[in-house]
């Protein structure tokens, strides 16, 4: 982050955040609530950013959320799917039941932003000490929903229907060997007693400039699956590689050969596919060829047949390339249950986009391409019609195409996105509850 951009964004966040251009039929009550809540939402976001927690470990975050919801007079449930928090707001008039979701977890990333509230937190992840950072913006999502809950509670007497607030842990996935995230929230029954007719969520996004909102009808975000491949060789001294079987060389060729799965085995003119390796781990000393190397990564798809074909191809590549080197491969593809495709209900999208245009102005609501990122919001949207939209996070004057992306140690949120997210979600919710189309 260049210093000039840092100063600009901090200045905006400190109280000079201009209200986004809005159509003439934006709700005046939203403007009043958003203006009053801006300092609180900003303070919550900075506090959460400075104190991030990994998935299924969001104890401090959950306590902060629960205390806020209780202070609003809501009945709060805690400990759902380990650290999840829910609360229900009953309006003063009859109307629809809906749900709004925010995610609370951070990532094992060491922050490289020079912010006064930058994270210095560490934790243990996969047996290693790692930095922890809200490198995906979940601190913003949680803060925005806390603000939405307060604004809607203030309107309780005139509010139609009921609203379930969902603060979810482990969207990025639970620790190995644990259950968590949206699927576990549902398994533990959050839609059992309160079945909404629609569910809404948002995500701050580096590929959109601050002040804009993005959406896509139908399939919007990819299905995601993890894989784990262990290449097993035979350990030997580095000076005499012929005395063993080198799993590092075999692993390197597996990574290289796997690139042809997308470029030569999949019809990417139909739908996009991604196969990415995220970690290679093996060996401990410069002059020892190790026994084994572990490869882990992710597969992103939009079509079930293509998804299954990639699974089979990756397993085939790993096993046969390893065999060609005299090694063996234990390939778990996939190694966990992945997220399904996130699908925005077309009819609900049409209604919600009209609300977004009223909230921020038609010229700032942008249709976007398919996103290879994945979201476990998809599980909620499989249960009931869902709408998930994106709030621009990249500061004005910086190219969103080249800006540090979500999951980068330099991911930077222009804090005006907090105001845009708050206003946008309030407009979508209030219009839906009032039957505005």
C-alpha positions, 0 to 999 in steps of 0.5 A: 500500500502506497503511503498516499493511498493509506493516508487517503483511506484512513482520512476517509474512514475517520469521519470524512466518508462521503455518502455514496451517490444514491437514487432519489428513492433511497430510504431516508431512515437508512441515511439517518441510521447509517450516519449515526452508526458509522463511528461504531461500525468503524471502531468494531472493524478496527478492533476485530482487525487488530484481534483476528481469530482462525476458524472455530477459534473465534471466541473473542469475536463471538463474545463481542458479537453476542454482547452487542446483540444482547444489548439490543435486547435480542435473544441470542444463541451462542456456541453453534458450530463451535463459536457461531452466534445467532439472534432473531429480531421480531418486527412490530408488523407481520411480514416475511422471515429472512436471514442475513449472514456474516462470517467471523474467521480470519486467515493464517496470513502475516499482515504486511500493512502499516496500519495503526491497528494492523494485526500482530496476532499469531496462532498454531495452524497445521502444526506451525506458528503462523501470523493471523490476519483478516486478509479476506475482510470478514472483520468488515462483514461482521462489523457491518452486520452488527450495524445492520442489527442495531439499525433494524432493531431501532426500526423494530416497531415499524419493521415487518416480519422477522430477521435471523442474524447469523454470525458464522465461524470457519467460512474459510474451513475448519481446522483439519479433523474438525467440522465447521462453517455453514454446513455445520450451522445448518446441521445444528439446526439454525433453519430448523425452528426459523426457516427463512424464505430468503437469505442474504450475504455480502463480501468486500472484494478487492477487484471492485473499486470502493463505492461500487457494488457487484452482483451476478445472477445464477451461478456466481462463485465456484465450487471448491474442493481440497486435495492432498497428495503424498509422494512417498520415496526412500530417504538417502544422502543428498550426495548419492541420490541413486541410493534412494528414491527422490520424492521431491523430483517426483513431486515437482513433476506432478505439479508441472504435469497437473497443469495440463489437466486444465489446459488440455483435459478440460473444455474451458470454453464451456466453463472455467476450471482452476487447479492450484497447489497451495503448499509443498512440504518435504525435507528438513536438511540441505543434504538429505533427500527425504522419505516423502513430500506432501502437496496440498491445493484446491480445485475450483469448478462450476460443473459437476461432470467437469469436477469429477473429471478433474478429480480422476485426472489429478489422481491419475497424474499423481499416481502415474508420475510418481510411479515413473520415478519409482515412487508411490502417490497416496492421492486424496482427491478430494480430501474433504467435503467441499463447498458447492457452487454459490447460486444467486436465485434469479428472481431474488437477484432481480429484486435485490439489484433494484434495491442496490441501485436505490442504495448506491446509484444505478451507475455504481451497481455492476454485473460481474464475471463468474468468480473462481473464489468460493463461499460456504454461503452456498449451503444456505442458498441451497436451502432457501433462495439466496442473494450474495453480493460484493462491495468494492474495497479498493481505494480510489485511484488504485487499479482493482485489477492489480491491487492486493487481492483478498487473502494477500498479506497486503489486502487493504480495505478502503473503510468507506466500504463499511458505509456502502455495505451497511446502506446496501444491506439495509436497503435490500432487507427493508425493501424485501420486508416491505414487498418493494420490487 
